[in-house]
Amino acid sequence: MSTKISPSHLQRDAYVYVRQSTGHQVRAHPESQRRQYALADHARGLGFAQVVVIDEDVGRSGTGRQERPYVRGVSGRSSP
């Protein structure tokens, strides 16, 4: 276990936000998406029991928060 991750951290949920801005990026860079999903496995390997993968915004432009509702949902759930 990392010395920066305490048992109290592991009691919290870990969130992995998979992000690619356009459909072209999704098609042209599958390795990037694979690596982003692999972060969930990495979090589990660190000891997080609950890992939430949020990928509903993949392929959506970031020109406005209204177009990516899951960004707002995640920021409302996180704790310091």
mmCIF file of the N, C-alpha and C atoms, coordinates in Angstrom:
data_MODEL
# 
_entry.id   MODEL 
# 
loop_
_atom_site.group_PDB 
_atom_site.id 
_atom_site.type_symbol 
_atom_site.label_atom_id 
_atom_site.label_alt_id 
_atom_site.label_comp_id 
_atom_site.label_asym_id 
_atom_site.label_entity_id 
_atom_site.label_seq_id 
_atom_site.pdbx_PDB_ins_code 
_atom_site.Cartn_x 
_atom_site.Cartn_y 
_atom_site.Cartn_z 
_atom_site.occupancy 
_atom_site.B_iso_or_equiv 
_atom_site.pdbx_formal_charge 
_atom_site.auth_seq_id 
_atom_site.auth_comp_id 
_atom_site.auth_asym_id 
_atom_site.auth_atom_id 
_atom_site.pdbx_PDB_model_num 
ATOM 1   N N  . MET A 1 1  ? 0.850   -1.176 0.000   1.00 0.00 ? 1  MET A N  1 
ATOM 2   C CA . MET A 1 1  ? 0.000   0.000  0.000   1.00 0.00 ? 1  MET A CA 1 
ATOM 3   C C  . MET A 1 1  ? 0.898   1.243  0.000   1.00 0.00 ? 1  MET A C  1 
ATOM 4   N N  . SER A 1 2  ? 0.444   2.259  -0.669  1.00 0.00 ? 2  SER A N  1 
ATOM 5   C CA . SER A 1 2  ? 1.161   3.520  -0.689  1.00 0.00 ? 2  SER A CA 1 
ATOM 6   C C  . SER A 1 2  ? 1.115   4.163  0.695   1.00 0.00 ? 2  SER A C  1 
ATOM 7   N N  . THR A 1 3  ? 2.189   4.826  1.062   1.00 0.00 ? 3  THR A N  1 
ATOM 8   C CA . THR A 1 3  ? 2.206   5.514  2.354   1.00 0.00 ? 3  THR A CA 1 
ATOM 9   C C  . THR A 1 3  ? 1.300   6.744  2.340   1.00 0.00 ? 3  THR A C  1 
ATOM 10  N N  . LYS A 1 4  ? 0.900   7.187  1.165   1.00 0.00 ? 4  LYS A N  1 
ATOM 11  C CA . LYS A 1 4  ? 0.014   8.344  1.056   1.00 0.00 ? 4  LYS A CA 1 
ATOM 12  C C  . LYS A 1 4  ? -1.457  7.964  1.155   1.00 0.00 ? 4  LYS A C  1 
ATOM 13  N N  . ILE A 1 5  ? -1.758  6.677  1.093   1.00 0.00 ? 5  ILE A N  1 
ATOM 14  C CA . ILE A 1 5  ? -3.141  6.217  1.177   1.00 0.00 ? 5  ILE A CA 1 
ATOM 15  C C  . ILE A 1 5  ? -3.350  5.591  2.551   1.00 0.00 ? 5  ILE A C  1 
ATOM 16  N N  . SER A 1 6  ? -4.190  6.220  3.330   1.00 0.00 ? 6  SER A N  1 
ATOM 17  C CA . SER A 1 6  ? -4.444  5.727  4.686   1.00 0.00 ? 6  SER A CA 1 
ATOM 18  C C  . SER A 1 6  ? -5.684  4.828  4.690   1.00 0.00 ? 6  SER A C  1 
ATOM 19  N N  . PRO A 1 7  ? -5.870  4.062  5.754   1.00 0.00 ? 7  PRO A N  1 
ATOM 20  C CA . PRO A 1 7  ? -7.079  3.237  5.846   1.00 0.00 ? 7  PRO A CA 1 
ATOM 21  C C  . PRO A 1 7  ? -8.363  4.063  5.723   1.00 0.00 ? 7  PRO A C  1 
ATOM 22  N N  . SER A 1 8  ? -8.341  5.294  6.204   1.00 0.00 ? 8  SER A N  1 
ATOM 23  C CA . SER A 1 8  ? -9.553  6.124  6.080   1.00 0.00 ? 8  SER A CA 1 
ATOM 24  C C  . SER A 1 8  ? -9.836  6.481  4.623   1.00 0.00 ? 8  SER A C  1 
ATOM 25  N N  . HIS A 1 9  ? -8.791  6.616  3.800   1.00 0.00 ? 9  HIS A N  1 
ATOM 26  C CA . HIS A 1 9  ? -9.004  6.844  2.367   1.00 0.00 ? 9  HIS A CA 1 
ATOM 27  C C  . HIS A 1 9  ? -9.697  5.646  1.725   1.00 0.00 ? 9  HIS A C  1 
ATOM 28  N N  . LEU A 1 10 ? -9.269  4.463  2.119   1.00 0.00 ? 10 LEU A N  1 
ATOM 29  C CA . LEU A 1 10 ? -9.798  3.240  1.503   1.00 0.00 ? 10 LEU A CA 1 
ATOM 30  C C  . LEU A 1 10 ? -11.261 2.997  1.865   1.00 0.00 ? 10 LEU A C  1 
ATOM 31  N N  . GLN A 1 11 ? -11.737 3.666  2.893   1.00 0.00 ? 11 GLN A N  1 
ATOM 32  C CA . GLN A 1 11 ? -13.151 3.542  3.257   1.00 0.00 ? 11 GLN A CA 1 
ATOM 33  C C  . GLN A 1 11 ? -14.046 4.379  2.352   1.00 0.00 ? 11 GLN A C  1 
ATOM 34  N N  . ARG A 1 12 ? -13.457 5.311  1.625   1.00 0.00 ? 12 ARG A N  1 
ATOM 35  C CA . ARG A 1 12 ? -14.211 6.158  0.700   1.00 0.00 ? 12 ARG A CA 1 
ATOM 36  C C  . ARG A 1 12 ? -14.337 5.466  -0.652  1.00 0.00 ? 12 ARG A C  1 
ATOM 37  N N  . ASP A 1 13 ? -15.282 5.939  -1.460  1.00 0.00 ? 13 ASP A N  1 
ATOM 38  C CA . ASP A 1 13 ? -15.397 5.455  -2.829  1.00 0.00 ? 13 ASP A CA 1 
ATOM 39  C C  . ASP A 1 13 ? -14.287 6.064  -3.675  1.00 0.00 ? 13 ASP A C  1 
ATOM 40  N N  . ALA A 1 14 ? -13.794 5.303  -4.630  1.00 0.00 ? 14 ALA A N  1 
ATOM 41  C CA . ALA A 1 14 ? -12.847 5.815  -5.621  1.00 0.00 ? 14 ALA A CA 1 
ATOM 42  C C  . ALA A 1 14 ? -13.628 6.043  -6.911  1.00 0.00 ? 14 ALA A C  1 
ATOM 43  N N  . TYR A 1 15 ? -13.417 7.170  -7.542  1.00 0.00 ? 15 TYR A N  1 
ATOM 44  C CA . TYR A 1 15 ? -14.112 7.507  -8.780  1.00 0.00 ? 15 TYR A CA 1 
ATOM 45  C C  . TYR A 1 15 ? -13.123 7.576  -9.922  1.00 0.00 ? 15 TYR A C  1 
ATOM 46  N N  . VAL A 1 16 ? -13.463 6.919  -11.023 1.00 0.00 ? 16 VAL A N  1 
ATOM 47  C CA . VAL A 1 16 ? -12.674 6.983  -12.249 1.00 0.00 ? 16 VAL A CA 1 
ATOM 48  C C  . VAL A 1 16 ? -13.569 7.607  -13.307 1.00 0.00 ? 16 VAL A C  1 
ATOM 49  N N  . TYR A 1 17 ? -13.169 8.771  -13.786 1.00 0.00 ? 17 TYR A N  1 
ATOM 50  C CA . TYR A 1 17 ? -13.938 9.493  -14.797 1.00 0.00 ? 17 TYR A CA 1 
ATOM 51  C C  . TYR A 1 17 ? -13.250 9.305  -16.137 1.00 0.00 ? 17 TYR A C  1 
ATOM 52  N N  . VAL A 1 18 ? -13.837 8.478  -17.007 1.00 0.00 ? 18 VAL A N  1 
ATOM 53  C CA . VAL A 1 18 ? -13.275 8.183  -18.319 1.00 0.00 ? 18 VAL A CA 1 
ATOM 54  C C  . VAL A 1 18 ? -13.702 9.292  -19.267 1.00 0.00 ? 18 VAL A C  1 
ATOM 55  N N  . ARG A 1 19 ? -12.733 9.898  -19.947 1.00 0.00 ? 19 ARG A N  1 
ATOM 56  C CA . ARG A 1 19 ? -13.036 11.089 -20.726 1.00 0.00 ? 19 ARG A CA 1 
ATOM 57  C C  . ARG A 1 19 ? -12.293 11.111 -22.053 1.00 0.00 ? 19 ARG A C  1 
ATOM 58  N N  . GLN A 1 20 ? -13.028 11.245 -23.128 1.00 0.00 ? 20 GLN A N  1 
ATOM 59  C CA . GLN A 1 20 ? -12.514 11.576 -24.449 1.00 0.00 ? 20 GLN A CA 1 
ATOM 60  C C  . GLN A 1 20 ? -13.552 12.504 -25.068 1.00 0.00 ? 20 GLN A C  1 
ATOM 61  N N  . SER A 1 21 ? -13.107 13.613 -25.629 1.00 0.00 ? 21 SER A N  1 
ATOM 62  C CA . SER A 1 21 ? -14.014 14.697 -25.990 1.00 0.00 ? 21 SER A CA 1 
ATOM 63  C C  . SER A 1 21 ? -14.861 14.457 -27.229 1.00 0.00 ? 21 SER A C  1 
ATOM 64  N N  . THR A 1 22 ? -14.356 13.724 -28.178 1.00 0.00 ? 22 THR A N  1 
ATOM 65  C CA . THR A 1 22 ? -15.098 13.579 -29.439 1.00 0.00 ? 22 THR A CA 1 
ATOM 66  C C  . THR A 1 22 ? -15.188 12.120 -29.851 1.00 0.00 ? 22 THR A C  1 
ATOM 67  N N  . GLY A 1 23 ? -16.132 11.833 -30.708 1.00 0.00 ? 23 GLY A N  1 
ATOM 68  C CA . GLY A 1 23 ? -16.246 10.494 -31.266 1.00 0.00 ? 23 GLY A CA 1 
ATOM 69  C C  . GLY A 1 23 ? -14.990 10.094 -32.017 1.00 0.00 ? 23 GLY A C  1 
ATOM 70  N N  . HIS A 1 24 ? -14.367 11.066 -32.668 1.00 0.00 ? 24 HIS A N  1 
ATOM 71  C CA . HIS A 1 24 ? -13.114 10.779 -33.385 1.00 0.00 ? 24 HIS A CA 1 
ATOM 72  C C  . HIS A 1 24 ? -12.036 10.304 -32.411 1.00 0.00 ? 24 HIS A C  1 
ATOM 73  N N  . GLN A 1 25 ? -11.912 10.961 -31.251 1.00 0.00 ? 25 GLN A N  1 
ATOM 74  C CA . GLN A 1 25 ? -10.922 10.533 -30.264 1.00 0.00 ? 25 GLN A CA 1 
ATOM 75  C C  . GLN A 1 25 ? -11.211 9.116  -29.772 1.00 0.00 ? 25 GLN A C  1 
ATOM 76  N N  . VAL A 1 26 ? -12.465 8.809  -29.593 1.00 0.00 ? 26 VAL A N  1 
ATOM 77  C CA . VAL A 1 26 ? -12.849 7.471  -29.132 1.00 0.00 ? 26 VAL A CA 1 
ATOM 78  C C  . VAL A 1 26 ? -12.399 6.426  -30.152 1.00 0.00 ? 26 VAL A C  1 
ATOM 79  N N  . ARG A 1 27 ? -12.650 6.703  -31.434 1.00 0.00 ? 27 ARG A N  1 
ATOM 80  C CA . ARG A 1 27 ? -12.282 5.746  -32.494 1.00 0.00 ? 27 ARG A CA 1 
ATOM 81  C C  . ARG A 1 27 ? -10.777 5.710  -32.760 1.00 0.00 ? 27 ARG A C  1 
ATOM 82  N N  . ALA A 1 28 ? -10.133 6.866  -32.731 1.00 0.00 ? 28 ALA A N  1 
ATOM 83  C CA . ALA A 1 28 ? -8.726  6.953  -33.120 1.00 0.00 ? 28 ALA A CA 1 
ATOM 84  C C  . ALA A 1 28 ? -7.760  6.575  -31.999 1.00 0.00 ? 28 ALA A C  1 
ATOM 85  N N  . HIS A 1 29 ? -8.199  6.635  -30.759 1.00 0.00 ? 29 HIS A N  1 
ATOM 86  C CA . HIS A 1 29 ? -7.291  6.406  -29.633 1.00 0.00 ? 29 HIS A CA 1 
ATOM 87  C C  . HIS A 1 29 ? -7.865  5.388  -28.631 1.00 0.00 ? 29 HIS A C  1 
ATOM 88  N N  . PRO A 1 30 ? -8.095  4.153  -29.078 1.00 0.00 ? 30 PRO A N  1 
ATOM 89  C CA . PRO A 1 30 ? -8.662  3.153  -28.157 1.00 0.00 ? 30 PRO A CA 1 
ATOM 90  C C  . PRO A 1 30 ? -7.733  2.838  -26.982 1.00 0.00 ? 30 PRO A C  1 
ATOM 91  N N  . GLU A 1 31 ? -6.421  3.003  -27.164 1.00 0.00 ? 31 GLU A N  1 
ATOM 92  C CA . GLU A 1 31 ? -5.478  2.722  -26.082 1.00 0.00 ? 31 GLU A CA 1 
ATOM 93  C C  . GLU A 1 31 ? -5.691  3.699  -24.923 1.00 0.00 ? 31 GLU A C  1 
ATOM 94  N N  . SER A 1 32 ? -5.976  4.939  -25.234 1.00 0.00 ? 32 SER A N  1 
ATOM 95  C CA . SER A 1 32 ? -6.237  5.931  -24.193 1.00 0.00 ? 32 SER A CA 1 
ATOM 96  C C  . SER A 1 32 ? -7.436  5.514  -23.352 1.00 0.00 ? 32 SER A C  1 
ATOM 97  N N  . GLN A 1 33 ? -8.484  5.078  -24.014 1.00 0.00 ? 33 GLN A N  1 
ATOM 98  C CA . GLN A 1 33 ? -9.682  4.654  -23.280 1.00 0.00 ? 33 GLN A CA 1 
ATOM 99  C C  . GLN A 1 33 ? -9.395  3.402  -22.445 1.00 0.00 ? 33 GLN A C  1 
ATOM 100 N N  . ARG A 1 34 ? -8.644  2.473  -23.011 1.00 0.00 ? 34 ARG A N  1 
ATOM 101 C CA . ARG A 1 34 ? -8.295  1.253  -22.274 1.00 0.00 ? 34 ARG A CA 1 
ATOM 102 C C  . ARG A 1 34 ? -7.515  1.599  -21.009 1.00 0.00 ? 34 ARG A C  1 
ATOM 103 N N  . ARG A 1 35 ? -6.577  2.518  -21.128 1.00 0.00 ? 35 ARG A N  1 
ATOM 104 C CA . ARG A 1 35 ? -5.780  2.914  -19.963 1.00 0.00 ? 35 ARG A CA 1 
ATOM 105 C C  . ARG A 1 35 ? -6.627  3.612  -18.902 1.00 0.00 ? 35 ARG A C  1 
ATOM 106 N N  . GLN A 1 36 ? -7.583  4.398  -19.341 1.00 0.00 ? 36 GLN A N  1 
ATOM 107 C CA . GLN A 1 36 ? -8.452  5.071  -18.379 1.00 0.00 ? 36 GLN A CA 1 
ATOM 108 C C  . GLN A 1 36 ? -9.299  4.056  -17.607 1.00 0.00 ? 36 GLN A C  1 
ATOM 109 N N  . TYR A 1 37 ? -9.842  3.063  -18.312 1.00 0.00 ? 37 TYR A N  1 
ATOM 110 C CA . TYR A 1 37 ? -10.614 2.018  -17.619 1.00 0.00 ? 37 TYR A CA 1 
ATOM 111 C C  . TYR A 1 37 ? -9.714  1.200  -16.691 1.00 0.00 ? 37 TYR A C  1 
ATOM 112 N N  . ALA A 1 38 ? -8.443  1.038  -17.053 1.00 0.00 ? 38 ALA A N  1 
ATOM 113 C CA . ALA A 1 38 ? -7.515  0.272  -16.210 1.00 0.00 ? 38 ALA A CA 1 
ATOM 114 C C  . ALA A 1 38 ? -7.270  0.959  -14.869 1.00 0.00 ? 38 ALA A C  1 
ATOM 115 N N  . LEU A 1 39 ? -7.542  2.261  -14.790 1.00 0.00 ? 39 LEU A N  1 
ATOM 116 C CA . LEU A 1 39 ? -7.388  2.959  -13.516 1.00 0.00 ? 39 LEU A CA 1 
ATOM 117 C C  . LEU A 1 39 ? -8.330  2.395  -12.453 1.00 0.00 ? 39 LEU A C  1 
ATOM 118 N N  . ALA A 1 40 ? -9.477  1.871  -12.857 1.00 0.00 ? 40 ALA A N  1 
ATOM 119 C CA . ALA A 1 40 ? -10.401 1.254  -11.897 1.00 0.00 ? 40 ALA A CA 1 
ATOM 120 C C  . ALA A 1 40 ? -9.761  0.007  -11.281 1.00 0.00 ? 40 ALA A C  1 
ATOM 121 N N  . ASP A 1 41 ? -9.111  -0.799 -12.109 1.00 0.00 ? 41 ASP A N  1 
ATOM 122 C CA . ASP A 1 41 ? -8.413  -1.977 -11.586 1.00 0.00 ? 41 ASP A CA 1 
ATOM 123 C C  . ASP A 1 41 ? -7.263  -1.560 -10.674 1.00 0.00 ? 41 ASP A C  1 
ATOM 124 N N  . HIS A 1 42 ? -6.583  -0.497 -11.036 1.00 0.00 ? 42 HIS A N  1 
ATOM 125 C CA . HIS A 1 42 ? -5.481  0.003  -10.203 1.00 0.00 ? 42 HIS A CA 1 
ATOM 126 C C  . HIS A 1 42 ? -6.002  0.440  -8.832  1.00 0.00 ? 42 HIS A C  1 
ATOM 127 N N  . ALA A 1 43 ? -7.121  1.140  -8.823  1.00 0.00 ? 43 ALA A N  1 
ATOM 128 C CA . ALA A 1 43 ? -7.714  1.574  -7.548  1.00 0.00 ? 43 ALA A CA 1 
ATOM 129 C C  . ALA A 1 43 ? -8.086  0.369  -6.686  1.00 0.00 ? 43 ALA A C  1 
ATOM 130 N N  . ARG A 1 44 ? -8.658  -0.651 -7.307  1.00 0.00 ? 44 ARG A N  1 
ATOM 131 C CA . ARG A 1 44 ? -8.982  -1.873 -6.553  1.00 0.00 ? 44 ARG A CA 1 
ATOM 132 C C  . ARG A 1 44 ? -7.712  -2.516 -5.996  1.00 0.00 ? 44 ARG A C  1 
ATOM 133 N N  . GLY A 1 45 ? -6.661  -2.512 -6.805  1.00 0.00 ? 45 GLY A N  1 
ATOM 134 C CA . GLY A 1 45 ? -5.388  -3.075 -6.376  1.00 0.00 ? 45 GLY A CA 1 
ATOM 135 C C  . GLY A 1 45 ? -4.775  -2.318 -5.199  1.00 0.00 ? 45 GLY A C  1 
ATOM 136 N N  . LEU A 1 46 ? -5.081  -1.034 -5.115  1.00 0.00 ? 46 LEU A N  1 
ATOM 137 C CA . LEU A 1 46 ? -4.606  -0.234 -3.984  1.00 0.00 ? 46 LEU A CA 1 
ATOM 138 C C  . LEU A 1 46 ? -5.401  -0.494 -2.715  1.00 0.00 ? 46 LEU A C  1 
ATOM 139 N N  . GLY A 1 47 ? -6.558  -1.144 -2.875  1.00 0.00 ? 47 GLY A N  1 
ATOM 140 C CA . GLY A 1 47 ? -7.351  -1.495 -1.708  1.00 0.00 ? 47 GLY A CA 1 
ATOM 141 C C  . GLY A 1 47 ? -8.706  -0.833 -1.599  1.00 0.00 ? 47 GLY A C  1 
ATOM 142 N N  . PHE A 1 48 ? -9.084  -0.032 -2.593  1.00 0.00 ? 48 PHE A N  1 
ATOM 143 C CA . PHE A 1 48 ? -10.415 0.576  -2.565  1.00 0.00 ? 48 PHE A CA 1 
ATOM 144 C C  . PHE A 1 48 ? -11.448 -0.504 -2.863  1.00 0.00 ? 48 PHE A C  1 
ATOM 145 N N  . ALA A 1 49 ? -12.409 -0.662 -1.961  1.00 0.00 ? 49 ALA A N  1 
ATOM 146 C CA . ALA A 1 49 ? -13.432 -1.696 -2.138  1.00 0.00 ? 49 ALA A CA 1 
ATOM 147 C C  . ALA A 1 49 ? -14.493 -1.259 -3.142  1.00 0.00 ? 49 ALA A C  1 
ATOM 148 N N  . GLN A 1 50 ? -14.831 0.010  -3.129  1.00 0.00 ? 50 GLN A N  1 
ATOM 149 C CA . GLN A 1 50 ? -15.880 0.524  -4.011  1.00 0.00 ? 50 GLN A CA 1 
ATOM 150 C C  . GLN A 1 50 ? -15.251 1.469  -5.033  1.00 0.00 ? 50 GLN A C  1 
ATOM 151 N N  . VAL A 1 51 ? -15.271 1.063  -6.307  1.00 0.00 ? 51 VAL A N  1 
ATOM 152 C CA . VAL A 1 51 ? -14.740 1.885  -7.390  1.00 0.00 ? 51 VAL A CA 1 
ATOM 153 C C  . VAL A 1 51 ? -15.881 2.169  -8.361  1.00 0.00 ? 51 VAL A C  1 
ATOM 154 N N  . VAL A 1 52 ? -16.150 3.445  -8.569  1.00 0.00 ? 52 VAL A N  1 
ATOM 155 C CA . VAL A 1 52 ? -17.229 3.872  -9.448  1.00 0.00 ? 52 VAL A CA 1 
ATOM 156 C C  . VAL A 1 52 ? -16.611 4.391  -10.742 1.00 0.00 ? 52 VAL A C  1 
ATOM 157 N N  . VAL A 1 53 ? -16.970 3.762  -11.870 1.00 0.00 ? 53 VAL A N  1 
ATOM 158 C CA . VAL A 1 53 ? -16.489 4.210  -13.176 1.00 0.00 ? 53 VAL A CA 1 
ATOM 159 C C  . VAL A 1 53 ? -17.596 5.032  -13.823 1.00 0.00 ? 53 VAL A C  1 
ATOM 160 N N  . ILE A 1 54 ? -17.256 6.241  -14.197 1.00 0.00 ? 54 ILE A N  1 
ATOM 161 C CA . ILE A 1 54 ? -18.217 7.133  -14.839 1.00 0.00 ? 54 ILE A CA 1 
ATOM 162 C C  . ILE A 1 54 ? -17.727 7.371  -16.262 1.00 0.00 ? 54 ILE A C  1 
ATOM 163 N N  . ASP A 1 55 ? -18.481 6.849  -17.221 1.00 0.00 ? 55 ASP A N  1 
ATOM 164 C CA . ASP A 1 55 ? -18.073 6.984  -18.618 1.00 0.00 ? 55 ASP A CA 1 
ATOM 165 C C  . ASP A 1 55 ? -19.200 7.463  -19.532 1.00 0.00 ? 55 ASP A C  1 
ATOM 166 N N  . GLU A 1 56 ? -20.231 8.004  -18.948 1.00 0.00 ? 56 GLU A N  1 
ATOM 167 C CA . GLU A 1 56 ? -21.370 8.444  -19.740 1.00 0.00 ? 56 GLU A CA 1 
ATOM 168 C C  . GLU A 1 56 ? -21.050 9.646  -20.618 1.00 0.00 ? 56 GLU A C  1 
ATOM 169 N N  . ASP A 1 57 ? -19.967 10.368 -20.325 1.00 0.00 ? 57 ASP A N  1 
ATOM 170 C CA . ASP A 1 57 ? -19.615 11.556 -21.095 1.00 0.00 ? 57 ASP A CA 1 
ATOM 171 C C  . ASP A 1 57 ? -18.615 11.278 -22.219 1.00 0.00 ? 57 ASP A C  1 
ATOM 172 N N  . VAL A 1 58 ? -18.213 10.031 -22.417 1.00 0.00 ? 58 VAL A N  1 
ATOM 173 C CA . VAL A 1 58 ? -17.233 9.716  -23.453 1.00 0.00 ? 58 VAL A CA 1 
ATOM 174 C C  . VAL A 1 58 ? -17.796 10.142 -24.817 1.00 0.00 ? 58 VAL A C  1 
ATOM 175 N N  . GLY A 1 59 ? -16.989 10.892 -25.552 1.00 0.00 ? 59 GLY A N  1 
ATOM 176 C CA . GLY A 1 59 ? -17.384 11.345 -26.875 1.00 0.00 ? 59 GLY A CA 1 
ATOM 177 C C  . GLY A 1 59 ? -18.198 12.628 -26.873 1.00 0.00 ? 59 GLY A C  1 
ATOM 178 N N  . ARG A 1 60 ? -18.384 13.234 -25.703 1.00 0.00 ? 60 ARG A N  1 
ATOM 179 C CA . ARG A 1 60 ? -19.123 14.498 -25.623 1.00 0.00 ? 60 ARG A CA 1 
ATOM 180 C C  . ARG A 1 60 ? -18.145 15.653 -25.458 1.00 0.00 ? 60 ARG A C  1 
ATOM 181 N N  . SER A 1 61 ? -18.407 16.706 -26.167 1.00 0.00 ? 61 SER A N  1 
ATOM 182 C CA . SER A 1 61 ? -17.567 17.893 -26.099 1.00 0.00 ? 61 SER A CA 1 
ATOM 183 C C  . SER A 1 61 ? -17.655 18.540 -24.726 1.00 0.00 ? 61 SER A C  1 
ATOM 184 N N  . GLY A 1 62 ? -16.588 19.172 -24.314 1.00 0.00 ? 62 GLY A N  1 
ATOM 185 C CA . GLY A 1 62 ? -16.556 19.868 -23.038 1.00 0.00 ? 62 GLY A CA 1 
ATOM 186 C C  . GLY A 1 62 ? -16.837 21.347 -23.164 1.00 0.00 ? 62 GLY A C  1 
ATOM 187 N N  . THR A 1 63 ? -17.603 21.748 -24.166 1.00 0.00 ? 63 THR A N  1 
ATOM 188 C CA . THR A 1 63 ? -17.847 23.176 -24.368 1.00 0.00 ? 63 THR A CA 1 
ATOM 189 C C  . THR A 1 63 ? -18.746 23.779 -23.308 1.00 0.00 ? 63 THR A C  1 
ATOM 190 N N  . GLY A 1 64 ? -19.466 22.960 -22.567 1.00 0.00 ? 64 GLY A N  1 
ATOM 191 C CA . GLY A 1 64 ? -20.316 23.488 -21.507 1.00 0.00 ? 64 GLY A CA 1 
ATOM 192 C C  . GLY A 1 64 ? -20.687 22.399 -20.521 1.00 0.00 ? 64 GLY A C  1 
ATOM 193 N N  . ARG A 1 65 ? -20.893 22.775 -19.261 1.00 0.00 ? 65 ARG A N  1 
ATOM 194 C CA . ARG A 1 65 ? -21.222 21.780 -18.227 1.00 0.00 ? 65 ARG A CA 1 
ATOM 195 C C  . ARG A 1 65 ? -22.567 21.130 -18.485 1.00 0.00 ? 65 ARG A C  1 
ATOM 196 N N  . GLN A 1 66 ? -23.483 21.825 -19.144 1.00 0.00 ? 66 GLN A N  1 
ATOM 197 C CA . GLN A 1 66 ? -24.794 21.249 -19.414 1.00 0.00 ? 66 GLN A CA 1 
ATOM 198 C C  . GLN A 1 66 ? -24.679 20.028 -20.328 1.00 0.00 ? 66 GLN A C  1 
ATOM 199 N N  . GLU A 1 67 ? -23.660 20.014 -21.167 1.00 0.00 ? 67 GLU A N  1 
ATOM 200 C CA . GLU A 1 67 ? -23.481 18.905 -22.096 1.00 0.00 ? 67 GLU A CA 1 
ATOM 201 C C  . GLU A 1 67 ? -22.843 17.690 -21.432 1.00 0.00 ? 67 GLU A C  1 
ATOM 202 N N  . ARG A 1 68 ? -22.294 17.868 -20.235 1.00 0.00 ? 68 ARG A N  1 
ATOM 203 C CA . ARG A 1 68 ? -21.648 16.776 -19.504 1.00 0.00 ? 68 ARG A CA 1 
ATOM 204 C C  . ARG A 1 68 ? -22.202 16.720 -18.085 1.00 0.00 ? 68 ARG A C  1 
ATOM 205 N N  . PRO A 1 69 ? -23.410 16.221 -17.919 1.00 0.00 ? 69 PRO A N  1 
ATOM 206 C CA . PRO A 1 69 ? -24.043 16.251 -16.600 1.00 0.00 ? 69 PRO A CA 1 
ATOM 207 C C  . PRO A 1 69 ? -23.318 15.434 -15.543 1.00 0.00 ? 69 PRO A C  1 
ATOM 208 N N  . TYR A 1 70 ? -22.532 14.452 -15.926 1.00 0.00 ? 70 TYR A N  1 
ATOM 209 C CA . TYR A 1 70 ? -21.882 13.601 -14.938 1.00 0.00 ? 70 TYR A CA 1 
ATOM 210 C C  . TYR A 1 70 ? -20.735 14.305 -14.239 1.00 0.00 ? 70 TYR A C  1 
ATOM 211 N N  . VAL A 1 71 ? -20.165 15.348 -14.869 1.00 0.00 ? 71 VAL A N  1 
ATOM 212 C CA . VAL A 1 71 ? -19.136 16.137 -14.183 1.00 0.00 ? 71 VAL A CA 1 
ATOM 213 C C  . VAL A 1 71 ? -19.755 16.772 -12.948 1.00 0.00 ? 71 VAL A C  1 
ATOM 214 N N  . ARG A 1 72 ? -20.910 17.353 -13.103 1.00 0.00 ? 72 ARG A N  1 
ATOM 215 C CA . ARG A 1 72 ? -21.593 17.985 -11.975 1.00 0.00 ? 72 ARG A CA 1 
ATOM 216 C C  . ARG A 1 72 ? -21.939 16.950 -10.916 1.00 0.00 ? 72 ARG A C  1 
ATOM 217 N N  . GLY A 1 73 ? -22.383 15.773 -11.323 1.00 0.00 ? 73 GLY A N  1 
ATOM 218 C CA . GLY A 1 73 ? -22.755 14.729 -10.365 1.00 0.00 ? 73 GLY A CA 1 
ATOM 219 C C  . GLY A 1 73 ? -21.586 14.254 -9.547  1.00 0.00 ? 73 GLY A C  1 
ATOM 220 N N  . VAL A 1 74 ? -20.434 14.107 -10.156 1.00 0.00 ? 74 VAL A N  1 
ATOM 221 C CA . VAL A 1 74 ? -19.252 13.644 -9.434  1.00 0.00 ? 74 VAL A CA 1 
ATOM 222 C C  . VAL A 1 74 ? -18.760 14.723 -8.489  1.00 0.00 ? 74 VAL A C  1 
ATOM 223 N N  . SER A 1 75 ? -18.695 15.961 -8.943  1.00 0.00 ? 75 SER A N  1 
ATOM 224 C CA . SER A 1 75 ? -18.173 17.006 -8.073  1.00 0.00 ? 75 SER A CA 1 
ATOM 225 C C  . SER A 1 75 ? -19.082 17.228 -6.866  1.00 0.00 ? 75 SER A C  1 
ATOM 226 N N  . GLY A 1 76 ? -20.347 16.913 -6.984  1.00 0.00 ? 76 GLY A N  1 
ATOM 227 C CA . GLY A 1 76 ? -21.258 17.037 -5.854  1.00 0.00 ? 76 GLY A CA 1 
ATOM 228 C C  . GLY A 1 76 ? -21.116 15.907 -4.858  1.00 0.00 ? 76 GLY A C  1 
ATOM 229 N N  . ARG A 1 77 ? -20.527 14.770 -5.264  1.00 0.00 ? 77 ARG A N  1 
ATOM 230 C CA . ARG A 1 77 ? -20.387 13.614 -4.382  1.00 0.00 ? 77 ARG A CA 1 
ATOM 231 C C  . ARG A 1 77 ? -19.055 13.559 -3.674  1.00 0.00 ? 77 ARG A C  1 
ATOM 232 N N  . SER A 1 78 ? -18.065 14.259 -4.190  1.00 0.00 ? 78 SER A N  1 
ATOM 233 C CA . SER A 1 78 ? -16.732 14.129 -3.615  1.00 0.00 ? 78 SER A CA 1 
ATOM 234 C C  . SER A 1 78 ? -16.652 14.841 -2.273  1.00 0.00 ? 78 SER A C  1 
ATOM 235 N N  . SER A 1 79 ? -15.726 14.384 -1.467  1.00 0.00 ? 79 SER A N  1 
ATOM 236 C CA . SER A 1 79 ? -15.507 15.007 -0.163  1.00 0.00 ? 79 SER A CA 1 
ATOM 237 C C  . SER A 1 79 ? -14.030 15.337 -0.035  1.00 0.00 ? 79 SER A C  1 
ATOM 238 N N  . PRO A 1 80 ? -13.690 16.332 0.770   1.00 0.00 ? 80 PRO A N  1 
ATOM 239 C CA . PRO A 1 80 ? -12.283 16.741 0.907   1.00 0.00 ? 80 PRO A CA 1 
ATOM 240 C C  . PRO A 1 80 ? -11.430 15.676 1.568   1.00 0.00 ? 80 PRO A C  1 
# 
